């Protein structure tokens, strides 16, 4: 069974709920990056390459690590207890940054025409 399937089974979450939670974590992460790198958060959120990177990190540092750490407990604990444990795992990627990708994104943002209100 894949890690996502194990997590869904043990938490009793539907995939749409789980996917929305992951995306909300991505949005929070984008705002943190935008603030620390002086970038535009909505543009980061819309960037497919950045979301793909985040999903790769999620799989490795959230899903796989969670299942590795808790595999024997997943079916023994109540779903709400498993969810509580799972909520702590996204913290592992909060400070991670794909610097080369962020540099590329920043360069592409700088090359976009400025809105009229910024041109003067």
C-alpha positions in Angstrom: 0.0 0.0 0.0 1.3 3.5 -0.9 2.1 6.0 1.8 -0.9 8.2 0.9 -3.2 5.3 1.0 -1.9 4.2 4.4 -2.4 7.8 5.7 -5.9 8.1 4.3 -6.9 4.7 5.8 -5.5 5.5 9.2 -6.8 9.0 9.4 -10.2 8.3 7.8 -9.7 11.4 5.6 -10.9 11.5 2.1 -8.3 12.2 -0.6 -9.9 15.7 -1.3 -9.6 16.6 2.4 -6.0 15.4 2.6 -5.0 17.1 -0.7 -6.6 20.4 0.5 -4.7 20.2 3.7 -1.4 19.6 1.8 -2.2 22.6 -0.5 -3.0 24.8 2.5 0.4 23.9 3.9 2.0 24.8 0.6 0.3 28.2 0.7 1.6 28.8 4.2 5.1 27.8 3.1 4.9 30.2 0.1 4.0 33.1 2.3 7.0 32.3 4.5 9.3 32.1 1.5 7.8 35.3 0.0 8.4 37.2 3.3 12.0 36.0 3.7 12.9 36.4 0.0 11.0 39.6 -0.7 8.9 37.9 -3.3 5.2 37.8 -4.3 3.4 35.0 -2.5 0.5 34.7 -5.0 3.0 34.3 -7.8 4.8 31.6 -5.9 1.5 29.8 -5.2 0.7 29.7 -8.9 4.1 28.4 -10.0 3.7 24.7 -11.0 7.4 23.9 -10.7 7.5 25.2 -7.1 4.4 23.2 -6.3 5.9 20.0 -7.8 9.1 20.6 -5.7 6.9 21.0 -2.6 5.0 17.8 -3.4 8.3 15.9 -3.7 9.4 17.2 -0.4 6.0 16.4 1.1 6.2 12.8 0.0 9.7 12.4 1.4 9.6 14.4 4.6 5.9 14.2 5.5 4.3 11.0 4.1 7.2 8.6 4.0 8.7 9.8 7.3 5.3 9.7 9.0 4.6 6.1 7.9 8.1 5.0 8.8 7.9 6.5 12.3 4.3 5.4 13.0 3.6 2.3 10.8 3.0 0.0 13.7 0.6 2.5 15.4 -1.5 3.5 12.4 -4.2 0.9 12.8 -4.1 0.7 16.6 -4.8 4.4 17.2 -8.1 6.3 16.7 -8.2 8.4 13.5 -8.2 11.7 15.4 -5.0 10.6 17.3 -3.3 9.7 14.0 -4.4 13.1 12.6 -2.9 14.9 15.6 0.5 13.2 15.0 0.4 13.8 11.3 -0.2 17.6 11.8 3.3 17.9 13.2 5.1 16.5 10.1 4.8 19.5 7.7 7.1 21.4 10.1 10.0 19.4 8.7 9.8 21.3 5.4 9.0 24.8 6.6 12.5 26.0 6.4 13.5 24.2 3.2 14.1 26.3 0.2 14.9 25.3 -3.4 17.3 28.2 -3.9 18.1 27.7 -7.6 14.4 27.4 -8.4 13.6 30.5 -6.3 16.4 32.4 -8.1 14.9 31.4 -11.5 11.4 32.5 -10.4 12.7 35.8 -9.0 14.4 36.5 -12.4 11.3 35.7 -14.4 9.2 38.0 -12.1 11.7 40.9 -12.6 11.4 40.5 -16.4 7.7 41.0 -16.3 6.4 44.5 -17.2 5.5 46.6 -14.2 1.9 47.7 -13.7 1.2 51.3 -14.7 1.0 52.5 -11.1 4.6 51.3 -10.5 6.1 52.8 -13.7 6.1 56.4 -12.7 
